[in-house]
């Protein structure tokens, strides 16, 4: 009898939430799983290493944000992109065609009020039995934490950025 799918949440103010999810992405791919990723904030301008890896592995990857909200020149467009990303993600989860779907930084679209938490909870609870989901982002809503199987809170102890050390290709992205 197959095991039930899992809902994992990587949250907190520390770094490593997405990186941990992408580690599972690699593990899932190595087991022959169909994997999909939806990025809610990051933009196509960022050439992240994980996307390059996913492309080589044949993982469905959707970068649908337009970058940091504080850099947005059109918040209406930024919000519309977030809502569109949710529609794509909900379709992927509901399709039953994936063994793992990663919702990278999805917590922000709830935090910023672009969608309410209820549709997210409904889709996550109604996911097909084979579809595992990883939610990443700061400030995971209590409603998501409550239904998750595993929740990890990343806590920053020290970060190079605080010492004016810029992000490094291959380490941070």
C-alpha positions, 0 to 999 in steps of 0.5 A: 500500500503506498504511503500518503503524500506529505506536506512540508513547510520550510519557513522562518527568517533564516536562509535555506528554505528554498535550498532545502526544498531543492535538495528534496527536488533532487532526491525526488528526481533521483527516485523517478518522481515527476517534479514541478516547481513554481516560484512566486517571487523570483523573476526570470532575471535571476539565473539561479543554479537550481533552475539550470539543474532542473532544466538538465533534469527535465523538471517542470519549472515556472518562475512567475514573479517579477522580483522583490516587492520593494523593487516593484515599479508596478505593484498591480502587475506584481500582484497579478503575477502572484495570483497567476502563479497560484493558478499555475500551482493549483493546476499542477497540484490538482492535476495528479500528474506530479509526485512533488510540487514545490511552492517556492515563496508562496507564503508571500502571496498570502502575507501580502493579501494577493490571495486569501489563505483558504484557497491554498488550504483547500488545494493542499488538503485536496491534493491527490494521494501521490502529490507531495508538496513543499511550501517555502517562505517566511511567515507561513500562515498558521492554517498551513502550519496546522495541516502540514506533516513537517514544519521546519523553521529556519532561524538566522544566527549569522549571515554574510549579508549583514557584513556587507558581503554580497551574494555569491553565485554557486552559494546563494544562487 
